[in-house]
Amino acid sequence: MASILITGGAGFIGANLARRLIEAGHTVTVLDNLYTGRKSELEGLPLTLLERDVREPIPGEYDWIFNLACPASPPHYQREPLFTLTTSIDGLRNVLELAKRTGARVLHASTSEIYGDPLVHPQPEPYWGHVNTLGIRSCYDEGKRVAETMALEYRRTYGVDVRLVRIFNTYGPHMDPKDGRVVSNFILQALRNEPITLYGEGQQTRSFQFVEDLLNGFMTYMEAPKEKLEAFFREKGLDIPVFNMGNPGEFTVRELAEEVLKLLPESTSTMVFRPLPGDDPKRRKPDIAWAKACLGWEPRIPLREGLAKTIPYFRGTL
Ligand code: UDP
């Protein structure tokens, strides 16, 4: 049994992770300023909630820290771009300072946005990406890129055991109905018989991972001995472990809408087209060969099955 801190633990992935860790018998503390996180998603769980901003120094001592604190949905992270940027950078610095002081192991949630609008497809970890520093996504993308560099340098300079995971589009129960991302929007629109809003022509692709698969990846990754990871990444010429975690099944946004409508045949929703937001990546699909080779991890839940497991949650929020 370990003592575990989840920053951003009242968010979508955090609320699922908290449940998983509690079921496994761990002692869980959640740190969240409730900017996008929701207390309601943690109701009844035996955990400690610290309502604090991750940009303030973090007290306490933990065996493991999952650093998930940062708004992650485009409409939310674009609302206060400087808040997003400083949450990524100052938040991770506080987590790493705590880990340096106490010897905690850290998993830092990085993102597929590291790759920007990628010119390499699918995206393997060694790809450097194609990111606009001056666009509407930059506050998120560049904050997350700096955070990766900070993790690298804390590891090199102080030996902090920090592990990076680049999370690709993930969905499942406990997503905020107001999240604004494509899976939650489409399911809710179909359930409410409202138009399904395809941005652009709906031809851009994403790879959608069910949250349970991601959590399996998190656990295998955190349980992996430091030496095993070091040996794997030394061979790759890297001083820090980094894995893509996502489902390689690639779908256009239009195909996603069709999948949702197949699962909700009673819906009278039709598809409508809306302007494509700036810098929207055209294609995205993870190369997960490294995580498979080193951790033996790969997603097991295909899109249709994951959507079927997610729909009842959103139905319950109506
Ligand atoms: N999208 C859409 N309709 C929506 C919300 C999003 O067509 O109601 C598109 C969006 O333009 C993007 C894709 O779906 O191409 C995924 O968007 P999301 O915000 O879920 O995540 P992203 O991967 O862009 O961060």
Boltz pocket constraint, residues with backbone or C-beta under 6 A from the ligand:
constraints:
  - pocket:
      binder: B
      contacts: [[A, 72], [A, 73], [A, 74], [A, 169], [A, 180], [A, 181], [A, 182], [A, 183], [A, 185], [A, 186], [A, 197], [A, 198], [A, 199], [A, 200], [A, 202], [A, 204], [A, 205], [A, 206], [A, 253], [A, 276], [A, 277], [A, 280], [A, 281]]
      max_distance: 6.0
